[in-house]
Amino acid sequence: MKACLECGEKIVGREDKKFCSDCCRNAYNNKMNKDSTNFMRNINNKLRKNYRILSELNADGKGKTSRDKLLSKGFDFDFFTNILRTKTGNTYYFLYDQGYRLLENDYYMLVKKEI
C-alpha cells in the first residue's frame, strides 16, 4: 500500500495515485509552490504589480504612455522579466508578454508579445 505524500494515510484507487484526496493534493502543491522567502515573495509581488499596470494601460496590445502615468500607478522600473534588443538598437523591457520601450520626452511605447 502506498501512503499519501501529504498526510501519510493509505491510498485507495489507481496504482499511480499519490494523494488520498483533492484536499491533500492541493495542500501539498501549495506548500511546494509557495515563495520560500520574503525576498522572493516581494519580488514576485512587484513583478505582478508591474504586469497588471502594463496590462491595464495596454489593453489593445500596442499603445503609448508617459513615465509620470506609470509612476503614479506604482510602476517600478527596476523589476522586469527580460530584455529584448532589436537589430535596430531598440531596447524593450518585458514583464512576461507585456513590454515597453523608452521613447523621447519620457514617453514609453507599450507592446504585447504574441505567444
C-alpha positions as a Markdown table, in Angstrom:
| # | Residue | x | y | z |
|---|---|---|---|---|
| 1 | Met | 0.0 | 0.0 | 0.0 |
| 2 | Lys | 1.2 | 3.5 | -0.8 |
| 3 | Ala | 0.9 | 6.4 | 1.6 |
| 4 | Cys | -0.4 | 9.9 | 0.8 |
| 5 | Leu | 2.5 | 12.3 | 0.3 |
| 6 | Glu | 0.7 | 15.0 | 2.4 |
| 7 | Cys | -0.9 | 13.2 | 5.3 |
| 8 | Gly | 0.5 | 9.7 | 5.2 |
| 9 | Glu | -2.9 | 7.9 | 5.0 |
| 10 | Lys | -3.2 | 4.8 | 2.9 |
| 11 | Ile | -4.2 | 5.5 | -0.7 |
| 12 | Val | -7.1 | 3.6 | -2.3 |
| 13 | Gly | -7.6 | 3.6 | -6.0 |
| 14 | Arg | -5.3 | 3.8 | -9.0 |
| 15 | Glu | -1.8 | 2.4 | -8.8 |
| 16 | Asp | -0.1 | 5.7 | -9.7 |
| 17 | Lys | -2.2 | 7.8 | -7.3 |
| 18 | Lys | 0.0 | 10.0 | -4.9 |
| 19 | Phe | -2.7 | 11.6 | -2.6 |
| 20 | Cys | -5.7 | 10.3 | -0.7 |
| 21 | Ser | -7.8 | 13.3 | -1.6 |
| 22 | Asp | -8.0 | 16.5 | -3.6 |
| 23 | Cys | -7.6 | 18.4 | -0.3 |
| 24 | Cys | -4.2 | 16.7 | 0.4 |
| 25 | Arg | -3.1 | 17.2 | -3.3 |
| 26 | Asn | -3.9 | 20.9 | -3.1 |
| 27 | Ala | -2.2 | 21.3 | 0.3 |
| 28 | Tyr | 0.9 | 19.5 | -0.9 |
| 29 | Asn | 1.2 | 21.6 | -4.1 |
| 30 | Asn | 0.5 | 24.9 | -2.3 |
| 31 | Lys | 3.4 | 24.1 | 0.1 |
| 32 | Met | 5.7 | 23.1 | -2.8 |
| 33 | Asn | 4.9 | 26.2 | -4.9 |
| 34 | Lys | 4.8 | 28.9 | -2.3 |
| 35 | Asp | 7.5 | 31.5 | -2.3 |
| 36 | Ser | 10.2 | 30.3 | 0.0 |
| 37 | Thr | 11.4 | 33.6 | 1.4 |
| 38 | Asn | 10.1 | 37.1 | 1.9 |
| 39 | Phe | 12.6 | 38.3 | -0.6 |
| 40 | Met | 11.2 | 36.1 | -3.4 |
| 41 | Arg | 7.6 | 36.9 | -2.4 |
| 42 | Asn | 8.4 | 40.7 | -2.5 |
| 43 | Ile | 10.0 | 40.5 | -5.9 |
| 44 | Asn | 7.1 | 38.3 | -7.3 |
| 45 | Asn | 4.6 | 40.8 | -5.9 |
| 46 | Lys | 6.4 | 43.7 | -7.7 |
| 47 | Leu | 6.5 | 41.8 | -11.0 |
| 48 | Arg | 2.8 | 41.0 | -10.7 |
| 49 | Lys | 2.0 | 44.7 | -9.9 |
| 50 | Asn | 4.1 | 45.9 | -12.9 |
| 51 | Tyr | 2.4 | 43.4 | -15.1 |
| 52 | Arg | -1.1 | 44.4 | -14.0 |
| 53 | Ile | -0.2 | 48.1 | -14.7 |
| 54 | Leu | 1.1 | 47.4 | -18.2 |
| 55 | Ser | -1.9 | 45.1 | -19.0 |
| 56 | Glu | -4.3 | 47.9 | -17.9 |
| 57 | Leu | -2.6 | 50.6 | -19.9 |
| 58 | Asn | -2.0 | 48.3 | -22.9 |
| 59 | Ala | -5.4 | 46.7 | -23.4 |
| 60 | Asp | -5.2 | 46.9 | -27.2 |
| 61 | Gly | -1.7 | 45.3 | -27.4 |
| 62 | Lys | 0.1 | 48.5 | -28.5 |
| 63 | Gly | 0.0 | 51.9 | -27.0 |
| 64 | Lys | 1.9 | 54.9 | -25.6 |
| 65 | Thr | 2.0 | 56.3 | -22.1 |
| 66 | Ser | 4.1 | 58.7 | -20.0 |
| 67 | Arg | 6.6 | 57.9 | -17.3 |
| 68 | Asp | 4.5 | 60.0 | -14.9 |
| 69 | Lys | 1.4 | 57.9 | -15.5 |
| 70 | Leu | 3.3 | 54.7 | -14.9 |
| 71 | Leu | 4.9 | 56.1 | -11.7 |
| 72 | Ser | 1.5 | 57.4 | -10.4 |
| 73 | Lys | 0.1 | 53.8 | -10.7 |
| 74 | Gly | 3.1 | 52.5 | -8.7 |
| 75 | Phe | 5.2 | 51.0 | -11.6 |
| 76 | Asp | 8.7 | 50.1 | -10.5 |
| 77 | Phe | 11.2 | 50.3 | -13.5 |
| 78 | Asp | 13.7 | 48.1 | -11.6 |
| 79 | Phe | 11.6 | 45.0 | -12.0 |
| 80 | Phe | 11.1 | 43.2 | -15.3 |
| 81 | Thr | 11.5 | 39.6 | -16.5 |
| 82 | Asn | 13.6 | 40.0 | -19.6 |
| 83 | Ile | 15.2 | 42.5 | -22.1 |
| 84 | Leu | 14.9 | 42.4 | -25.9 |
| 85 | Arg | 17.4 | 44.3 | -28.0 |
| 86 | Thr | 16.4 | 44.6 | -31.6 |
| 87 | Lys | 18.7 | 44.7 | -34.6 |
| 88 | Thr | 17.9 | 48.4 | -35.0 |
| 89 | Gly | 19.3 | 49.1 | -31.5 |
| 90 | Asn | 16.0 | 49.5 | -29.6 |
| 91 | Thr | 15.7 | 48.0 | -26.1 |
| 92 | Tyr | 12.4 | 46.6 | -24.9 |
| 93 | Tyr | 11.8 | 45.6 | -21.3 |
| 94 | Phe | 9.3 | 42.9 | -20.8 |
| 95 | Leu | 7.2 | 41.5 | -17.9 |
| 96 | Tyr | 6.3 | 38.2 | -19.4 |
| 97 | Asp | 4.3 | 39.2 | -22.6 |
| 98 | Gln | 3.8 | 42.9 | -21.8 |
| 99 | Gly | 6.7 | 45.2 | -22.8 |
| 100 | Tyr | 7.7 | 48.8 | -23.0 |
| 101 | Arg | 10.4 | 50.8 | -24.8 |
| 102 | Leu | 11.6 | 54.3 | -23.9 |
| 103 | Leu | 10.7 | 57.0 | -26.4 |
| 104 | Glu | 11.7 | 60.7 | -26.2 |
| 105 | Asn | 10.3 | 63.2 | -23.7 |
| 106 | Asp | 9.8 | 60.5 | -21.0 |
| 107 | Tyr | 7.1 | 58.6 | -23.0 |
| 108 | Tyr | 7.0 | 54.8 | -23.4 |
| 109 | Met | 5.8 | 52.6 | -26.2 |
| 110 | Leu | 3.8 | 49.7 | -24.9 |
| 111 | Val | 3.7 | 46.4 | -26.7 |
| 112 | Lys | 2.4 | 42.9 | -26.2 |
| 113 | Lys | 4.4 | 39.9 | -27.4 |
| 114 | Glu | 2.3 | 37.4 | -29.3 |
| 115 | Ile | 2.8 | 34.0 | -27.8 |
